């Protein structure tokens, strides 16, 4: 049995280890690349330290800004690492773990796996524990510094209506209701509040705020110098907003009628059957708006901030907000333009499945996109991406309906790509056919070709550096410490390595760099290889 295991290791695992660890990265200092079929890939490009893919089980991208992205069987697991945060997500994000490093090197870890959540920290103020449906405490969540829950009684409804699969709308409704606590108290800065049967009963107070709620009968929220909101029977609403030189008032009888006005008459707006019919103006902003009915007809003009809206849904739409512009003609043509101090972007979408994206940088080039970037996609057939640095890529097919070049695309796209072509800014080119059943990379100085399991070939500077057959069962390699012939995966050293030959060439410039001159149809002698090994070089030259 032991002998059988050793034989299987030699026959199967050893060739794979040889292939995955073969160093062919020396061909280009700007880009390093090694691969095995569509399953394994190692790459180092200018904007990354390294990227490793063992598809579909693992991906790791190490960026030069000290950030790291890892994933396995997306979306079952992914991880983002930065200098002060380590975030892990599992099971579609239902299970998460986030570790922060606060100033002073104080570690803070938050773990969430429904129905459990807890926090660990060297600072007792950041420790908490929560278990649904019993209760507990959350800190730094839901916009509050602390929330403490006591009991979730509505979960008992599942005893009357047991869960079913597939879930029904009744089950979904019961689950939502079961998340409502019997009692909770919370705090944010100097504000403290408690609630019973949230959201029905609440009382909260701070030096400037006072909130009271007893639904469906009455609610009032006030903040000194800012607002005063009142609600009666969930239907009648009155609001006052205090400004430095004005007072805005609103009366709203939901959903029948609403009106807002100001004491200075600078503002006035009204609504009937909200949100379908509304109109109004704001003199201070130079604004006028009408929706009649919303969302089919929307018209708005504003001076500060600049807004221009013309929507006749579903036939025509234009919306401009400051330096952003969106435009559509029917649902089949949509554009989005954005101007910032750093770049100008224009996105075009045709019939949903055809995209054209472009981005031009104004001040300085982007590390990712260069100064000018273009992207075209006709889903699910073709994807083309290019920039002004000389990077270009083409893929057929392109099944994903979103962009995620360092995650989803790199991890899964090779499994359905029928044809791919890529050029790098260094001048290197890559070509893959039929799920990388045939794949080659080349430039003016080197050429590497692989047909998985059957054949691999590599040359640099016109000289052979790699030739192998049947998972490297037979082959020839030119490595730093020597040239080797492989017979049944056993390496036999037959000559000097590239490092030794380079040192000899530096000492004697007239000496051939490779230490020998491969046979190319003449009778030049091989000065570093014995007579009995001449047949190796003759035969490799033939291939």
C-alpha positions as CSV (number, residue, x, y, z in Angstrom):
1,X,0.0,0.0,0.0
2,X,2.8,2.4,0.9
3,X,4.5,1.6,-2.4
4,X,1.3,2.3,-4.3
5,X,0.8,5.7,-2.6
6,X,4.4,6.6,-3.5
7,X,3.8,5.6,-7.1
8,X,0.5,7.6,-7.3
9,X,2.3,10.6,-5.8
10,X,5.1,10.3,-8.4
11,X,2.6,9.8,-11.3
12,X,0.1,12.5,-10.4
13,X,1.1,15.0,-7.8
14,X,4.8,15.4,-8.7
15,X,4.2,16.5,-12.3
16,X,1.7,19.0,-11.1
17,X,4.1,20.4,-8.5
18,X,6.7,20.7,-11.2
19,X,4.4,22.6,-13.5
20,X,3.0,24.9,-10.9
21,X,6.5,25.8,-9.6
22,X,8.2,26.2,-13.0
23,X,9.6,29.7,-13.0
24,X,8.9,31.3,-16.4
25,X,8.6,34.8,-15.0
26,X,12.0,35.9,-16.0
27,X,10.9,36.7,-19.5
28,X,9.7,40.2,-18.6
29,X,10.7,42.4,-15.7
30,X,7.4,44.4,-15.9
31,X,5.1,41.4,-15.9
32,X,5.5,38.0,-14.5
33,X,3.1,35.2,-15.5
34,X,2.7,31.5,-15.0
35,X,-0.3,29.3,-15.6
36,X,-1.7,25.8,-15.9
37,X,-4.8,25.5,-18.1
38,X,-7.6,27.6,-16.7
39,X,-7.1,26.3,-13.1
40,X,-3.9,28.0,-12.0
41,X,-2.5,31.5,-12.6
42,X,0.2,33.6,-11.1
43,X,0.8,37.1,-12.3
44,X,2.7,40.2,-11.3
45,X,1.8,43.4,-13.1
46,X,2.8,47.1,-12.4
47,X,-0.1,48.1,-10.2
48,X,0.0,44.9,-8.1
49,X,2.6,43.1,-6.1
50,X,1.2,39.7,-7.1
51,X,-2.0,37.9,-7.9
52,X,-2.6,34.1,-7.5
53,X,-5.6,32.1,-8.7
54,X,-6.4,28.4,-8.1
55,X,-9.8,28.4,-9.7
56,X,-12.4,28.3,-8.5
57,X,-11.1,27.7,-4.9
58,X,-8.8,30.6,-4.2
59,X,-7.8,34.1,-5.4
60,X,-5.4,36.5,-3.7
61,X,-4.5,39.9,-5.0
62,X,-1.8,41.9,-3.2
63,X,-1.8,45.6,-4.3
64,X,1.0,48.1,-4.0
65,X,-1.0,50.3,-1.6
66,X,-0.7,47.4,1.0
67,X,-4.2,46.3,0.4
68,X,-5.1,42.6,-0.1
69,X,-8.2,40.9,-1.6
70,X,-8.9,37.2,-1.1
71,X,-11.8,35.1,-2.2
72,X,-12.8,31.4,-2.5
73,X,-15.9,30.1,-4.4
74,X,-17.4,33.6,-4.6
75,X,-19.8,34.6,-3.0
76,X,-19.1,32.0,-0.3
77,X,-16.0,33.7,1.0
78,X,-14.2,37.0,0.4
79,X,-11.8,39.1,2.4
80,X,-10.4,42.7,2.2
81,X,-7.3,43.7,4.2
82,X,-5.8,47.1,4.6
83,X,-3.5,48.7,7.1
84,X,-6.2,49.2,9.8
85,X,-9.0,46.8,8.8
86,X,-9.4,43.1,8.1
87,X,-12.9,42.3,6.8
88,X,-14.1,38.8,6.1
89,X,-17.5,37.8,4.5
90,X,-18.9,34.3,4.3
91,X,-22.1,32.7,2.9
92,X,-23.3,35.5,0.7
93,X,-22.3,38.0,3.4
94,X,-24.6,36.4,6.1
95,X,-21.6,35.7,8.2
96,X,-19.1,38.5,8.6
97,X,-16.0,39.3,10.7
98,X,-14.4,42.7,10.8
99,X,-11.2,43.6,12.7
100,X,-10.2,47.2,13.2
101,X,-7.0,48.7,14.6
102,X,-7.8,52.0,16.2
103,X,-5.3,54.7,17.1
104,X,-3.1,53.5,19.9
105,X,-3.1,50.0,18.4
106,X,-6.3,49.1,20.1
107,X,-7.9,46.1,18.3
108,X,-11.6,45.8,17.9
109,X,-13.3,42.8,16.3
110,X,-17.0,42.6,15.3
111,X,-18.5,39.2,14.4
112,X,-22.0,38.7,12.9
113,X,-23.6,35.3,12.2
114,X,-27.4,35.5,12.5
115,X,-28.8,35.1,15.1
116,X,-25.5,35.9,16.9
117,X,-23.4,39.1,17.0
118,X,-20.6,40.0,19.4
119,X,-17.6,42.4,19.7
120,X,-14.2,41.8,21.2
121,X,-11.7,44.5,22.1
122,X,-9.0,45.3,24.6
123,X,-11.2,48.3,25.4
124,X,-14.2,47.2,27.5
125,X,-16.3,50.0,25.9
126,X,-16.2,48.1,22.5
127,X,-17.2,44.7,23.9
128,X,-20.8,43.4,23.4
129,X,-22.9,40.3,22.9
130,X,-26.3,39.8,21.2
131,X,-28.3,36.6,20.6
132,X,-31.7,36.7,18.8
133,X,-34.5,36.1,20.0
134,X,-33.3,36.6,23.6
135,X,-31.6,40.0,23.3
136,X,-28.3,41.6,24.1
137,X,-26.3,44.7,23.2
138,X,-24.9,46.1,19.9
139,X,-22.3,48.9,19.8
140,X,-21.5,51.1,16.9
141,X,-24.4,49.7,14.8
142,X,-27.5,51.1,13.2
143,X,-26.3,54.6,13.6
144,X,-26.1,54.4,17.4
145,X,-23.3,54.2,19.9
146,X,-25.1,51.5,21.9
147,X,-28.4,49.5,21.6
148,X,-29.6,47.0,24.1
149,X,-32.5,44.7,23.2
150,X,-34.7,42.7,25.6
151,X,-36.6,39.9,24.0
152,X,-38.3,39.3,20.6
153,X,-41.7,37.8,21.5
154,X,-43.1,37.8,17.9
155,X,-40.8,34.8,17.1
156,X,-43.5,32.7,18.9
157,X,-45.7,33.2,15.8
158,X,-43.5,30.5,14.1
159,X,-45.1,28.0,16.6
160,X,-48.5,28.8,15.0
161,X,-47.2,29.1,11.4
162,X,-44.2,26.8,11.1
163,X,-41.5,27.7,8.5
164,X,-42.0,26.2,5.1
165,X,-39.8,25.7,2.0
166,X,-40.0,27.4,-0.3
167,X,-40.9,30.4,1.9
168,X,-44.3,32.0,1.6
169,X,-45.1,35.7,1.9
170,X,-46.7,34.9,5.2
171,X,-43.4,33.4,6.5
172,X,-41.5,36.4,5.2
173,X,-43.9,38.8,7.0
174,X,-43.6,36.8,10.3
175,X,-39.8,36.8,10.1
176,X,-39.8,40.6,9.7
177,X,-42.2,41.1,12.6
178,X,-40.1,38.7,14.7
179,X,-37.2,41.1,14.5
180,X,-39.1,43.8,16.5
181,X,-38.0,43.9,20.1
182,X,-40.2,43.9,23.2
183,X,-38.0,46.6,24.8
184,X,-34.8,48.4,23.9
185,X,-32.8,51.4,25.1
186,X,-30.0,53.1,23.1
187,X,-27.7,56.1,23.1
188,X,-25.9,58.3,20.7
189,X,-23.5,60.9,22.1
190,X,-25.6,62.8,24.6
191,X,-28.9,61.4,23.4
192,X,-30.6,58.6,25.4
193,X,-33.8,56.8,24.5
194,X,-35.9,53.8,25.3
195,X,-38.7,52.1,23.3
196,X,-41.4,49.5,24.0
197,X,-42.8,47.4,21.1
198,X,-40.7,49.4,18.6
199,X,-41.7,51.5,16.7
200,X,-45.0,52.1,18.7
201,X,-43.7,53.6,22.0
202,X,-40.5,55.7,22.4
203,X,-39.1,58.3,24.7
204,X,-35.8,60.0,24.0
205,X,-34.0,63.1,25.4
206,X,-30.8,65.1,25.3
207,X,-30.0,68.7,26.2
208,X,-31.3,69.8,22.8
209,X,-33.6,67.0,21.7
210,X,-36.9,65.7,23.0
211,X,-38.7,62.8,21.3
212,X,-42.0,61.3,22.3
213,X,-44.0,58.6,20.4
214,X,-47.2,56.7,21.3
215,X,-48.5,55.4,18.0
216,X,-50.9,55.4,16.4
217,X,-52.2,58.3,18.6
218,X,-49.4,60.8,18.9
219,X,-45.7,61.6,18.2
220,X,-43.6,64.7,18.6
221,X,-39.9,65.2,17.9
222,X,-38.1,68.4,18.6
223,X,-34.6,69.8,18.4
224,X,-33.9,73.2,19.9
225,X,-33.3,75.7,17.1
226,X,-33.7,73.1,14.3
227,X,-37.1,71.5,14.0
228,X,-40.4,70.7,15.7
229,X,-42.4,67.7,14.2
230,X,-45.8,66.6,15.3
231,X,-48.0,63.7,14.2
232,X,-51.6,62.8,15.2
233,X,-53.2,59.5,14.3
234,X,-50.5,58.7,11.6
235,X,-52.5,61.0,9.3
236,X,-52.2,64.6,10.5
237,X,-48.7,66.0,10.4
238,X,-47.3,69.5,11.3
239,X,-43.6,70.5,11.0
240,X,-41.6,73.7,11.7
241,X,-38.1,74.1,10.5
242,X,-36.1,77.0,12.1
243,X,-33.6,78.7,9.9
244,X,-31.4,81.7,10.7
245,X,-33.6,84.2,8.9
246,X,-36.8,82.3,8.1
247,X,-39.3,79.7,9.3
248,X,-40.6,76.8,7.1
249,X,-43.9,75.3,8.0
250,X,-45.6,72.1,6.7
251,X,-49.1,70.7,7.0
252,X,-49.6,67.2,5.7
253,X,-52.8,65.1,5.8
254,X,-51.4,61.8,4.6
255,X,-51.8,61.1,1.7
256,X,-54.6,63.5,0.6
257,X,-53.1,66.9,0.9
258,X,-49.9,68.7,1.9
259,X,-48.6,72.2,1.8
260,X,-45.2,73.8,2.8
261,X,-44.5,77.5,3.0
262,X,-42.2,80.0,4.6
263,X,-42.8,83.2,6.6
264,X,-40.9,85.2,4.1
265,X,-42.8,83.8,1.2
266,X,-39.6,82.6,-0.4
267,X,-40.9,79.0,-0.5
268,X,-44.2,77.4,-1.3
269,X,-45.1,73.8,-2.4
270,X,-48.2,71.6,-2.4
271,X,-49.2,68.0,-3.0
272,X,-52.3,66.1,-3.7
273,X,-52.5,62.3,-3.3
274,X,-48.8,62.2,-2.5
275,X,-46.5,61.3,-4.1
276,X,-48.3,61.5,-7.5
277,X,-49.1,65.2,-7.7
278,X,-46.9,67.9,-6.3
279,X,-45.6,71.4,-7.3
280,X,-43.7,74.3,-5.7
281,X,-41.0,76.9,-5.8
282,X,-38.0,78.2,-3.8
283,X,-37.0,81.8,-4.6
284,X,-33.8,81.6,-2.6
285,X,-32.5,78.6,-4.6
286,X,-34.1,79.8,-7.8
287,X,-36.0,76.5,-8.0
288,X,-39.3,75.4,-9.5
289,X,-40.6,71.8,-9.6
290,X,-43.8,70.0,-10.8
291,X,-44.7,66.3,-10.8
292,X,-48.0,65.7,-12.5
293,X,-48.3,62.7,-12.1
294,X,-45.1,61.3,-10.6
295,X,-43.1,59.4,-11.9
296,X,-44.5,59.8,-15.4
297,X,-44.0,63.6,-15.7
298,X,-41.3,65.4,-13.7
299,X,-40.1,68.9,-14.4
300,X,-37.6,70.9,-12.3
301,X,-35.2,73.9,-12.6
302,X,-32.9,75.1,-9.9
303,X,-30.1,77.7,-9.8
304,X,-28.3,76.7,-6.5
305,X,-27.6,73.9,-6.6
306,X,-27.9,73.6,-10.4
307,X,-30.6,71.1,-11.3
308,X,-32.4,70.5,-14.6
309,X,-34.9,67.7,-14.8
310,X,-37.1,66.8,-17.8
311,X,-38.7,63.3,-17.5
312,X,-41.5,62.0,-19.7
313,X,-41.4,58.4,-18.6
314,X,-40.9,56.0,-20.3
315,X,-40.1,57.9,-23.5
316,X,-37.6,60.6,-22.6
317,X,-35.6,61.7,-19.5
318,X,-32.9,64.2,-18.7
319,X,-31.5,64.9,-15.2
320,X,-28.6,67.2,-14.5
321,X,-27.3,67.8,-11.0
322,X,-24.3,70.1,-10.7
323,X,-21.7,68.3,-13.0
324,X,-23.6,65.0,-13.3
325,X,-25.9,64.3,-16.2
326,X,-28.2,61.3,-16.9
327,X,-30.3,60.9,-20.0
328,X,-32.5,58.2,-21.5
329,X,-34.7,57.6,-24.5
330,X,-37.0,54.8,-23.7
331,X,-35.6,52.0,-21.5
332,X,-33.3,51.0,-24.4
333,X,-30.9,53.9,-24.3
334,X,-29.4,55.4,-21.2
335,X,-26.3,57.6,-20.6
336,X,-24.6,58.8,-17.4
337,X,-21.9,61.6,-17.5
338,X,-19.9,62.8,-14.5
339,X,-17.4,65.6,-14.2
340,X,-15.1,65.8,-11.2
341,X,-11.9,67.7,-10.5
342,X,-9.9,64.5,-11.3
343,X,-11.7,62.9,-14.3
344,X,-14.6,63.0,-16.8
345,X,-16.6,59.8,-17.2
346,X,-19.3,58.8,-19.8
347,X,-21.3,55.6,-19.6
348,X,-23.6,54.5,-22.4
349,X,-26.1,51.6,-22.2
350,X,-28.0,50.3,-25.2
351,X,-30.9,47.8,-24.8
352,X,-29.5,47.0,-21.3
353,X,-27.1,44.3,-22.7
354,X,-24.7,46.7,-24.6
355,X,-22.4,48.9,-22.6
356,X,-19.8,51.5,-23.6
357,X,-17.8,53.1,-20.7
358,X,-15.1,55.7,-21.0
359,X,-13.1,57.7,-18.5
360,X,-10.5,60.5,-19.1
361,X,-8.3,61.8,-16.3
362,X,-7.6,65.6,-16.1
363,X,-4.9,66.2,-13.6
364,X,-2.8,63.0,-13.3
365,X,-3.2,59.4,-14.6
366,X,-5.0,56.8,-12.5
367,X,-2.9,53.8,-11.4
368,X,-5.7,51.6,-12.6
369,X,-7.0,53.3,-15.7
370,X,-4.2,55.5,-17.0
371,X,-5.1,58.8,-18.5
372,X,-7.8,57.4,-20.9
373,X,-9.8,54.2,-20.4
374,X,-12.4,52.5,-22.6
375,X,-14.7,49.5,-22.0
376,X,-17.2,47.8,-24.4
377,X,-19.5,44.9,-23.6
378,X,-22.2,43.1,-25.6
379,X,-23.6,40.7,-23.0
380,X,-23.0,37.8,-23.0
381,X,-20.9,37.6,-26.2
382,X,-17.9,39.9,-26.0
383,X,-15.9,42.2,-23.7
384,X,-13.2,44.7,-24.8
385,X,-11.1,46.9,-22.5
386,X,-8.3,49.3,-23.3
387,X,-6.3,52.3,-22.0
388,X,-3.8,54.7,-23.3
389,X,-0.8,52.9,-21.7
390,X,-1.1,50.1,-24.3
391,X,-3.2,47.7,-22.2
392,X,-5.9,45.9,-24.3
393,X,-8.0,42.8,-23.6
394,X,-10.7,41.0,-25.6
395,X,-12.9,38.1,-24.2
396,X,-15.4,35.9,-25.9
397,X,-17.7,34.9,-24.1
398,X,-18.5,37.3,-21.2
399,X,-21.3,35.9,-19.1
400,X,-21.1,38.1,-16.0
401,X,-23.6,41.0,-16.0
402,X,-21.4,43.3,-13.9
403,X,-17.7,44.4,-13.7
404,X,-15.4,43.0,-11.1
405,X,-12.0,42.6,-12.9
406,X,-10.0,41.5,-9.8
407,X,-12.6,39.2,-8.3
408,X,-15.5,37.6,-10.1
409,X,-14.1,38.0,-13.6
410,X,-10.6,36.7,-12.9
411,X,-11.9,33.8,-10.7
412,X,-14.6,32.5,-13.0
413,X,-14.3,34.0,-16.5
414,X,-11.6,31.5,-17.9
415,X,-14.2,28.7,-17.3
416,X,-16.3,29.9,-20.2
417,X,-14.0,32.0,-22.3
418,X,-13.8,30.6,-25.9
419,X,-11.2,33.2,-27.1
420,X,-9.1,35.8,-25.3
421,X,-6.4,38.2,-26.4
422,X,-4.5,40.6,-24.3
423,X,-1.6,43.1,-24.8
424,X,0.2,44.7,-21.9
425,X,1.9,48.1,-21.7
426,X,5.3,46.3,-21.6
427,X,4.6,44.9,-25.1
428,X,3.8,41.4,-24.0
429,X,0.8,39.6,-25.7
430,X,-1.3,36.7,-24.6
431,X,-3.7,34.5,-26.5
432,X,-6.0,31.8,-25.2
433,X,-8.4,29.5,-27.1
434,X,-11.2,27.2,-25.9
435,X,-11.0,27.7,-22.1
436,X,-7.2,28.0,-22.4
437,X,-6.8,24.6,-23.9
438,X,-4.3,26.4,-26.1
439,X,-2.5,29.4,-24.5
440,X,0.6,31.4,-25.4
441,X,2.3,34.5,-24.3
442,X,5.0,36.3,-26.3
443,X,6.9,39.5,-27.1
444,X,9.8,40.4,-29.3
445,X,12.2,38.6,-26.8
446,X,10.3,35.4,-25.7
447,X,7.6,32.9,-26.5
448,X,5.8,30.5,-24.2
449,X,3.1,28.0,-25.3
450,X,1.1,25.4,-23.4
451,X,-1.4,22.8,-24.3
452,X,-2.4,21.4,-20.9
453,X,-1.0,18.0,-20.0
454,X,0.4,17.4,-23.5
455,X,2.9,20.0,-24.3
456,X,4.7,23.1,-23.2
457,X,7.4,25.2,-25.0
458,X,9.4,28.3,-24.0
459,X,12.2,30.3,-25.7
460,X,14.0,33.6,-24.8
461,X,16.3,35.6,-26.9
462,X,15.9,33.0,-29.7
463,X,17.2,30.2,-27.4
464,X,15.2,27.2,-26.0
465,X,14.6,27.4,-22.3
466,X,11.8,24.9,-21.8
467,X,10.3,21.9,-23.7
468,X,8.2,19.3,-22.0
469,X,5.6,16.6,-22.8
470,X,3.0,14.7,-20.8
471,X,3.0,16.8,-17.6
472,X,6.8,17.2,-17.8
473,X,7.3,13.4,-17.9
474,X,9.8,14.1,-20.7
475,X,11.4,17.5,-21.3
476,X,14.2,19.9,-21.3
477,X,14.7,23.1,-19.1
478,X,17.3,25.8,-18.9
479,X,17.4,27.0,-15.3
480,X,19.7,29.3,-13.3
481,X,21.7,26.5,-11.8
482,X,21.9,24.3,-14.9
483,X,20.3,22.8,-18.0
484,X,18.3,19.6,-17.3
485,X,16.8,16.8,-19.2
486,X,13.8,15.1,-17.7
487,X,13.1,11.4,-18.2
488,X,10.1,10.1,-16.3
489,X,10.2,13.4,-14.3
490,X,13.7,12.7,-13.1
491,X,16.0,15.7,-13.8
492,X,19.4,14.9,-15.4
493,X,21.8,17.9,-15.4
494,X,23.5,18.2,-18.8
495,X,25.0,21.7,-18.8
496,X,25.6,25.1,-17.1
497,X,22.8,27.2,-15.9
498,X,21.8,30.7,-17.1
499,X,23.4,32.4,-14.0
500,X,26.8,30.7,-14.6
501,X,26.7,31.4,-18.3
502,X,25.9,35.0,-17.7
503,X,28.9,35.4,-15.3
504,X,31.2,33.7,-17.9
505,X,29.9,35.9,-20.7
506,X,30.5,39.0,-18.6
507,X,34.1,37.9,-18.0
508,X,34.6,36.8,-21.7
509,X,32.3,38.9,-24.0
510,X,33.3,36.8,-27.0
511,X,32.0,33.7,-25.3
512,X,28.4,32.8,-26.4
513,X,25.9,33.9,-23.7
514,X,24.4,30.5,-23.5
515,X,27.7,28.7,-23.3
516,X,26.9,26.9,-26.5
517,X,25.5,27.5,-29.9
518,X,22.5,25.3,-30.6
519,X,22.6,23.5,-34.0
520,X,20.9,25.6,-36.6
521,X,21.9,23.9,-39.8
522,X,25.7,24.4,-39.5
523,X,28.5,22.4,-37.9
524,X,29.3,24.8,-35.0
525,X,30.7,22.9,-32.0
526,X,28.8,22.8,-28.7
527,X,31.5,24.0,-26.4
528,X,29.9,23.3,-23.0
529,X,28.1,20.0,-23.6
530,X,29.8,16.6,-23.9
531,X,29.6,14.6,-27.1
532,X,27.2,12.1,-25.6
533,X,24.7,14.8,-24.9
534,X,24.8,16.5,-28.3
535,X,21.7,14.6,-29.4
536,X,19.7,16.4,-26.8
537,X,20.3,19.8,-28.3
538,X,19.9,18.6,-31.8
539,X,16.5,17.1,-30.9
540,X,15.3,20.1,-29.0
541,X,16.2,22.4,-31.8
542,X,14.1,20.2,-34.1
543,X,11.0,20.9,-31.9
